[in-house]
Amino acid sequence: MADEEVPVHDLRTDRPTPARMYDYYLGGKDNFAVDRDAAEQVLSAAPEVRVLARENRAFLGRVVRYLAAEAGIRQFIDVGTGLPTQGNVHEVAQAVAPGTRVVYVDNDPIVRAHAKALLPADGTTAIVEADMRDPGPILDHPHTRRLIRFDEPVAVLFMSVLHFITDEEDPYGLVAAFRDVSAPGSHLALSHITTPEGNADGAESAADVYKKRATSPAILRSPKEIEALFDGYDLVEPGLVNVPKWRPDDPEAARSGDSVWMLGAAARKR
Ligand SMILES: C[S@@+](CC[C@H](N)C(=O)[O-])C[C@H]1O[C@@H](n2cnc3c(N)ncnc32)[C@H](O)[C@@H]1O
Protein backbone atom coordinates (compact mmCIF):
# COMPACT_ATOMS: atom_id res chain seq x y z
CA MET A 1 0.00 0.00 0.00
CA ALA A 2 1.43 3.39 -0.97
CA ASP A 3 2.00 5.79 1.92
CA GLU A 4 -0.56 8.19 0.44
CA GLU A 5 -3.24 5.52 0.87
CA VAL A 6 -2.51 4.78 4.53
CA PRO A 7 -5.56 5.85 6.53
CA VAL A 8 -5.15 8.13 9.52
CA HIS A 9 -4.97 5.77 12.47
CA ASP A 10 -6.49 6.13 15.89
CA LEU A 11 -5.59 9.65 17.00
CA ARG A 12 -5.76 8.71 20.69
CA THR A 13 -7.93 11.62 21.68
CA ASP A 14 -8.61 9.73 24.93
CA ARG A 15 -5.00 10.13 26.17
CA PRO A 16 -2.43 12.94 25.98
CA THR A 17 0.35 12.36 23.44
CA PRO A 18 3.88 13.81 23.73
CA ALA A 19 3.56 15.48 20.29
CA ARG A 20 0.38 17.37 21.14
CA MET A 21 1.52 18.31 24.68
CA TYR A 22 4.74 19.71 23.19
CA ASP A 23 2.68 21.62 20.63
CA TYR A 24 0.74 23.16 23.55
CA TYR A 25 3.96 24.22 25.36
CA LEU A 26 5.07 25.93 22.14
CA GLY A 27 1.78 27.83 21.85
CA GLY A 28 0.43 25.70 18.97
CA LYS A 29 -3.19 24.84 18.27
CA ASP A 30 -2.85 21.20 17.23
CA ASN A 31 -3.85 19.74 20.58
CA PHE A 32 -6.97 18.46 22.34
CA ALA A 33 -8.49 19.18 25.77
CA VAL A 34 -6.92 16.00 27.16
CA ASP A 35 -3.45 17.21 26.06
CA ARG A 36 -3.93 20.73 27.45
CA ASP A 37 -5.09 19.37 30.78
CA ALA A 38 -2.03 17.10 31.17
CA ALA A 39 0.30 19.84 29.89
CA GLU A 40 -1.09 22.28 32.46
CA GLN A 41 -0.45 19.69 35.18
CA VAL A 42 3.17 19.45 33.96
CA LEU A 43 3.48 23.23 33.93
CA SER A 44 2.13 23.61 37.44
CA ALA A 45 4.81 21.16 38.68
CA ALA A 46 7.56 22.69 36.52
CA PRO A 47 6.63 26.04 34.89
CA GLU A 48 10.04 26.13 33.20
CA VAL A 49 8.95 23.33 30.81
CA ARG A 50 7.63 25.99 28.41
CA VAL A 51 11.12 27.55 28.31
CA LEU A 52 12.65 24.09 27.83
CA ALA A 53 10.44 23.52 24.78
CA ARG A 54 11.30 26.90 23.25
CA GLU A 55 15.03 26.50 23.97
CA ASN A 56 14.94 23.01 22.49
CA ARG A 57 13.43 24.33 19.24
CA ALA A 58 16.08 27.07 19.11
CA PHE A 59 18.80 24.46 19.70
CA LEU A 60 17.38 22.31 16.89
CA GLY A 61 17.60 25.29 14.54
CA ARG A 62 21.21 26.07 15.45
CA VAL A 63 22.27 22.42 15.17
CA VAL A 64 20.68 21.94 11.76
CA ARG A 65 22.25 25.20 10.53
CA TYR A 66 25.64 24.01 11.81
CA LEU A 67 25.24 20.58 10.19
CA ALA A 68 24.25 22.08 6.83
CA ALA A 69 26.59 25.07 6.79
CA GLU A 70 29.70 23.79 8.59
CA ALA A 71 29.56 19.99 8.43
CA GLY A 72 28.30 19.97 4.83
CA ILE A 73 25.40 17.58 5.50
CA ARG A 74 22.88 17.34 2.66
CA GLN A 75 20.58 14.61 3.99
CA PHE A 76 18.80 14.30 7.34
CA ILE A 77 16.65 11.77 9.17
CA ASP A 78 14.65 13.57 11.87
CA VAL A 79 13.34 10.94 14.28
CA GLY A 80 10.48 12.07 16.55
CA THR A 81 9.90 15.10 14.40
CA GLY A 82 6.85 16.54 16.20
CA LEU A 83 4.04 18.60 14.72
CA PRO A 84 5.20 21.01 12.04
CA THR A 85 6.02 24.38 13.57
CA GLN A 86 8.34 27.24 12.68
CA GLY A 87 11.91 26.40 11.69
CA ASN A 88 11.36 22.82 10.56
CA VAL A 89 14.50 20.88 9.64
CA HIS A 90 14.08 21.18 5.86
CA GLU A 91 13.43 24.94 6.10
CA VAL A 92 16.62 25.57 8.07
CA ALA A 93 18.77 23.18 6.02
CA GLN A 94 17.44 24.24 2.62
CA ALA A 95 18.01 27.91 3.50
CA VAL A 96 21.71 26.94 3.61
CA ALA A 97 21.71 24.34 0.83
CA PRO A 98 18.65 24.15 -1.45
CA GLY A 99 17.71 20.58 -2.32
CA THR A 100 18.81 19.12 1.02
CA ARG A 101 16.76 15.97 1.62
CA VAL A 102 14.89 15.27 4.86
CA VAL A 103 13.03 12.17 6.04
CA TYR A 104 10.76 12.92 8.97
CA VAL A 105 9.76 10.06 11.28
CA ASP A 106 7.10 10.06 13.99
CA ASN A 107 4.74 7.49 15.47
CA ASP A 108 1.92 9.96 16.16
CA PRO A 109 -0.59 9.74 13.28
CA ILE A 110 -1.54 13.38 13.66
CA VAL A 111 2.05 14.35 12.88
CA ARG A 112 1.88 12.48 9.59
CA ALA A 113 -1.47 14.06 8.71
CA HIS A 114 -0.18 17.60 9.33
CA ALA A 115 3.21 16.99 7.75
CA LYS A 116 1.63 15.62 4.59
CA ALA A 117 -0.45 18.78 4.32
CA LEU A 118 2.44 21.15 4.99
CA LEU A 119 5.57 19.62 3.49
CA PRO A 120 6.73 20.99 0.12
CA ALA A 121 5.69 19.01 -2.96
CA ASP A 122 9.16 19.19 -4.54
CA GLY A 123 10.18 15.64 -3.56
CA THR A 124 12.96 16.70 -1.16
CA THR A 125 11.08 15.67 2.01
CA ALA A 126 8.85 12.85 3.22
CA ILE A 127 7.12 11.75 6.39
CA VAL A 128 7.28 8.17 7.63
CA GLU A 129 4.81 7.13 10.31
CA ALA A 130 6.76 4.58 12.34
CA ASP A 131 7.89 3.71 15.81
CA MET A 132 11.60 4.31 16.34
CA ARG A 133 11.75 1.41 18.79
CA ASP A 134 11.85 -0.71 15.64
CA PRO A 135 14.45 0.96 13.37
CA GLY A 136 14.42 -1.70 10.61
CA PRO A 137 11.18 -0.62 8.90
CA ILE A 138 12.31 3.03 9.05
CA LEU A 139 15.65 2.29 7.38
CA ASP A 140 13.96 0.07 4.78
CA HIS A 141 11.01 2.37 4.09
CA PRO A 142 10.62 3.38 0.43
CA HIS A 143 10.80 7.09 1.38
CA THR A 144 14.08 6.51 3.21
CA ARG A 145 15.49 4.48 0.34
CA ARG A 146 14.49 7.17 -2.14
CA LEU A 147 15.86 10.16 -0.20
CA ILE A 148 18.84 8.88 1.81
CA ARG A 149 22.10 7.51 0.39
CA PHE A 150 23.79 5.67 3.22
CA ASP A 151 27.17 5.71 1.47
CA GLU A 152 27.22 9.49 1.96
CA PRO A 153 27.23 11.36 5.31
CA VAL A 154 23.78 11.67 6.84
CA ALA A 155 22.67 13.48 9.99
CA VAL A 156 20.32 11.57 12.28
CA LEU A 157 18.41 13.75 14.75
CA PHE A 158 16.73 12.59 17.96
CA MET A 159 15.52 15.89 19.35
CA SER A 160 13.69 15.72 22.66
CA VAL A 161 12.51 12.20 21.98
CA LEU A 162 14.83 9.56 23.49
CA HIS A 163 13.46 10.35 26.96
CA PHE A 164 10.23 8.69 25.79
CA ILE A 165 12.13 5.39 25.46
CA THR A 166 12.55 3.31 28.61
CA ASP A 167 15.79 1.48 29.46
CA GLU A 168 14.00 -1.81 28.74
CA GLU A 169 13.23 -0.53 25.23
CA ASP A 170 16.97 0.08 24.72
CA PRO A 171 17.53 3.66 23.50
CA TYR A 172 21.25 2.82 23.05
CA GLY A 173 20.50 -0.05 20.69
CA LEU A 174 18.14 1.97 18.52
CA VAL A 175 20.59 4.87 18.16
CA ALA A 176 23.28 2.32 17.26
CA ALA A 177 21.05 0.82 14.55
CA PHE A 178 21.10 4.18 12.73
CA ARG A 179 24.83 4.62 13.42
CA ASP A 180 25.72 1.23 11.97
CA VAL A 181 24.23 2.02 8.56
CA SER A 182 25.70 5.56 8.42
CA ALA A 183 28.86 6.42 6.49
CA PRO A 184 31.91 7.81 8.33
CA GLY A 185 31.53 11.58 8.64
CA SER A 186 27.81 11.19 9.39
CA HIS A 187 26.47 13.05 12.40
CA LEU A 188 24.21 12.38 15.36
CA ALA A 189 22.47 15.26 17.15
CA LEU A 190 20.11 14.89 20.06
CA SER A 191 18.58 16.58 23.06
CA HIS A 192 17.34 14.85 26.21
CA ILE A 193 15.87 15.91 29.57
CA THR A 194 18.09 15.50 32.63
CA THR A 195 17.59 15.74 36.39
CA PRO A 196 18.02 19.42 37.26
CA GLU A 197 20.08 20.66 40.18
CA GLY A 198 17.37 23.23 40.93
CA ASN A 199 13.76 22.05 40.65
CA ALA A 200 14.45 18.27 40.88
CA ASP A 201 11.09 17.56 42.56
CA GLY A 202 9.26 19.56 39.91
CA ALA A 203 11.01 17.69 37.12
CA GLU A 204 10.17 14.32 38.70
CA SER A 205 6.53 15.37 39.14
CA ALA A 206 6.39 16.55 35.53
CA ALA A 207 7.82 13.21 34.35
CA ASP A 208 5.27 11.46 36.54
CA VAL A 209 2.40 13.12 34.63
CA TYR A 210 3.64 11.46 31.43
CA LYS A 211 4.06 8.12 33.19
CA LYS A 212 0.55 8.15 34.65
CA ARG A 213 -1.41 9.82 31.85
CA ALA A 214 0.34 10.06 28.48
CA THR A 215 0.87 7.48 25.75
CA SER A 216 4.61 7.41 26.69
CA PRO A 217 6.42 7.87 30.01
CA ALA A 218 9.21 10.48 30.25
CA ILE A 219 12.57 9.43 31.70
CA LEU A 220 15.11 11.84 33.19
CA ARG A 221 18.67 10.62 32.49
CA SER A 222 22.01 11.74 33.93
CA PRO A 223 24.58 13.56 31.76
CA LYS A 224 26.67 10.37 31.78
CA GLU A 225 23.76 8.25 30.56
CA ILE A 226 23.00 10.77 27.82
CA GLU A 227 26.63 11.02 26.70
CA ALA A 228 26.73 7.22 26.34
CA LEU A 229 24.20 7.55 23.49
CA PHE A 230 27.07 8.97 21.41
CA ASP A 231 29.04 5.73 21.39
CA GLY A 232 31.06 5.57 18.13
CA TYR A 233 30.88 9.35 17.60
CA ASP A 234 33.15 12.26 18.57
CA LEU A 235 31.29 15.19 20.14
CA VAL A 236 31.82 18.49 18.37
CA GLU A 237 32.47 21.62 20.44
CA PRO A 238 31.14 22.51 22.98
CA GLY A 239 30.18 18.88 23.78
CA LEU A 240 27.09 17.92 25.78
CA VAL A 241 25.67 21.07 27.41
CA ASN A 242 22.41 22.66 28.52
CA VAL A 243 20.82 23.42 25.16
CA PRO A 244 20.91 27.25 25.39
CA LYS A 245 24.71 26.96 25.74
CA TRP A 246 25.25 25.03 22.51
CA ARG A 247 26.81 27.53 20.05
CA PRO A 248 24.42 30.32 21.12
CA ASP A 249 23.64 33.16 18.74
CA ASP A 250 23.74 35.47 21.77
CA PRO A 251 26.30 34.22 24.35
CA GLU A 252 25.08 36.78 26.86
CA ALA A 253 21.48 35.46 26.78
CA ALA A 254 22.77 31.87 27.10
CA ARG A 255 24.48 32.59 30.42
CA SER A 256 21.37 31.63 32.41
CA GLY A 257 21.06 28.36 30.44
CA ASP A 258 21.99 26.12 33.37
CA SER A 259 18.38 26.22 34.59
CA VAL A 260 17.21 24.57 31.35
CA TRP A 261 17.32 20.87 32.23
CA MET A 262 17.55 19.71 28.63
CA LEU A 263 21.02 18.63 27.44
CA GLY A 264 22.07 18.55 23.80
CA ALA A 265 25.03 17.85 21.55
CA ALA A 266 26.10 17.06 18.01
CA ALA A 267 28.75 14.51 17.13
CA ARG A 268 30.59 13.13 14.11
CA LYS A 269 30.83 9.41 13.34
CA ARG A 270 34.39 8.08 13.40
C1 LIG B 1 8.79 16.53 22.40
S1 LIG B 1 8.42 16.17 20.73
C2 LIG B 1 9.89 16.76 19.92
C3 LIG B 1 9.66 17.25 18.54
C4 LIG B 1 10.90 17.76 17.80
N1 LIG B 1 11.87 16.69 17.62
C5 LIG B 1 11.55 18.89 18.52
O1 LIG B 1 12.58 18.69 19.16
O2 LIG B 1 11.05 20.01 18.47
C6 LIG B 1 8.67 14.40 20.69
C7 LIG B 1 8.15 13.72 19.44
O3 LIG B 1 8.62 12.38 19.41
C8 LIG B 1 7.57 11.53 18.98
N2 LIG B 1 7.78 10.18 19.51
C9 LIG B 1 7.68 9.77 20.80
N3 LIG B 1 7.94 8.45 20.89
C10 LIG B 1 8.19 8.02 19.63
C11 LIG B 1 8.50 6.75 19.07
N4 LIG B 1 8.59 5.66 19.84
N5 LIG B 1 8.71 6.66 17.73
C12 LIG B 1 8.60 7.75 16.94
N6 LIG B 1 8.30 8.99 17.41
C13 LIG B 1 8.10 9.12 18.74
C14 LIG B 1 6.31 12.17 19.49
O4 LIG B 1 5.15 11.75 18.78
C15 LIG B 1 6.63 13.66 19.33
O5 LIG B 1 6.20 14.13 18.09
The ligand as an ORCA input file, in Angstrom:
! r2SCAN-3c Opt
* xyz 0 1
  C       8.789     16.534     22.395
  S       8.421     16.165     20.727
  C       9.892     16.755     19.923
  C       9.662     17.254     18.541
  C      10.897     17.761     17.796
  N      11.870     16.687     17.615
  C      11.550     18.894     18.521
  O      12.581     18.692     19.163
  O      11.046     20.010     18.473
  C       8.665     14.395     20.693
  C       8.147     13.722     19.437
  O       8.618     12.380     19.411
  C       7.566     11.532     18.976
  N       7.776     10.177     19.509
  C       7.682      9.767     20.795
  N       7.941      8.454     20.894
  C       8.195      8.024     19.626
  C       8.504      6.750     19.072
  N       8.592      5.663     19.843
  N       8.710      6.665     17.733
  C       8.597      7.753     16.937
  N       8.302      8.994     17.412
  C       8.100      9.119     18.736
  C       6.306     12.174     19.494
  O       5.148     11.750     18.779
  C       6.629     13.659     19.334
  O       6.198     14.127     18.093
*
